[in-house]
């Protein structure tokens, strides 16, 4: 799982809220539709949590754009209601991403002229990208490496010998 998978799950949940609204992903054009939203990753990376495990930390931002009236004015009340709807939609302690349940934090992150922001933060443990298990039975190079279960240990002590496996 990576930040792309997380964004897809967030976008699916937003699309369920407003099926008729456009969700911009790669970029938000100058002449974007209203109402709509723009979802993008602001930070993504991982830290080591072991030889084969990393802790992913991803932050995404959602910009909500409300409709305008005949004078091209936006409603700050509509933006606040949209923010509240998103917060409620993500009220569960986790988000289903594929076959995973990822803890996610959702924060209404202020607003500006005609736009409101929602910040999503998620962390999860996963296999290190590119990690190769040295005991892969399908790998011709490493399948000859014996597992620890195939070793015997002999210990000598002053009280006598003992054997273990």
Residue, then its C-alpha position, 0 to 999 in steps of 0.5 A: x500500500x502507498x500514498x496513491x492507494x490512500x488517495x484513491x480511498x479518500x477520493x472514493x469516500x468524497x465521491x460518495x458524498x457528492x457523486x456529481x462533483x468533479x474531484x481534480x487529482x493531478x492539477x486544478x485548472x484555472x477554469x475549474x468547475x464549481x462545486x468541486x474539489x482538489x485532492x493532492x498529497x502534501x507529504x509522503x514518506x516512511x521511516x524504518x521500523x525494522x529490517x523488513x518493515x517501515x512506518x508510512x506517514x502520508x498527509x493529503x489536502x482536500x480543497x473544497x470549492x462551493x458553487x457561486x451565485x449570479x454575482x460570482x460570490x461564494x457562500x462561506x456557509x456552504x463551505x462550512x457545511x461541506x467541511x462538516x460533511x467531510x469530517x462526519x464522513x471520515x468520523x470512523x477511526x480507520x479508512x478501508x484501503x483495499x484489504x487494510x484498515x488504516x488509521x486516519x486523522x481528518x482536520x478542517x484546516x481553515x478556509x479562504x475566499x471561495x475555498x475550504x481545506x481538509x487535511x488528512x493524515x495517515x500512518x501505517x506499517x508495511x513491508x519495506x519497499x523493495x525488501x527481498x526475503x532471503x528465504x524465498x523458496x521461489x528464488x533460485x539464489x536464496x532457496x539454498x539458504x537453510x532456515x534456522x530450523x535446519x541447524x543443530x546447536x551443541x553446547x558444552x559446559x562444566x556440568x556436562x554436555x547438552x544438545x538442542x535443536 
